[in-house]
Amino acid sequence: MTGVTVEVPATSANLGPGFDSLGLALSLFDEVRVELAESGLEIEIRGEGEELAELGEQHLIVKVFRQAWERIGGVPQPAGLRLGCVNRIPHSRGLGSSSAAIVAGITAARALHPAGESFSDEDALRLATQIEGHPDNVAPCLAGGLTVAWSGQDGPRLVRLDLEREVTVFVPDQRLATEQARGLLPETVSHHDAAANSGRAALLIAALTSKLGYDVLLDATEDRLHQSYRAPAMPGSAALVERLRQAGVPAVISGAGPTVLAFGWPSSGWPGVDTGNGWHIRQLNVSPFGARVQPRDSRTR
């Protein structure tokens, strides 16, 4: 095999109270084509992040591909690479674009390396978490569905749960770097708030997997650990979450924001809710699939 196309989903992490642990794979996909070449590096990008083609060896997918290739070991790095991306996941909006790039690079390396089958799913999660810094987005990107991710004595782990749900995402033009959003979080929180989030996170898993009503899901998506602290960096998103929740809609900040995710897929919006202007609204499903390899011949798409 000299080339593969990898399909990787957008993801939404946290889901309100599940800070750094819960994540959903969504039915919005980037397509990444990686081919082995005799020499050189060619990068072509369509859609989001077209300007990143100029990064060359510093492009995230290229860097991760080479890290994964080296981690698998046994053979030298490919002499040349051709990378083609069709990017649909918005960048720096809280929908896991960096996790998708990381998982795409690892998945392509596993598929193209002669010993790639020896690199397990656990190995892939470990490397992806090491690069991303936390497993909440890379876990659903790898496994699909709803995932609970944590770090144990043997490294990061995940549990995948099947989930059929419809969600609506409100994507603003504003971008927000994850590092900036994390920088707004306090060093400590009260025991009361921590206990409240713990209970809500448990309730959220039950509400999602048991298809409980939206009234329960509204309670289950309440957060006290991160969203209010990050609100000053995304006032429009915070205000939209508040308006939706006041109308009974289970809405949260997606990941580090500023995208807003609401559970549900109404045909004509939510009655009585003024969502305002400036949003790119997408109705999506929870994807049962994580990253998938679609082998092709060595011709570009």
ABEGO torsion letter per residue (X at the ends): XABBBBBBBBBBBGGEABBGABBBBBBBBBBBBBBBBABEBBBBBBEBGAAAAAAEAABAAAAAAAAAAAAAEGBBBBABBBBBBBBABBBGAGAGAAAAAAAAAAAAAAAABAAAAABBAAAAAAAAAAAAGBAAAAAAAAAEEBBBBBBBAAEBBBBBBBBBBBBBBBBBABBBBAAAAAAABBABBBAAAAAAAAAAAAAAAAAAAAGBBAAAAAAAABBAAAAAAAAAABAAAAAAAAAAAAAGBBBBBBEAOABBBBBEBBAAEBBGBBAEBGBBBBBBBBBABBBBBBBBBABBX
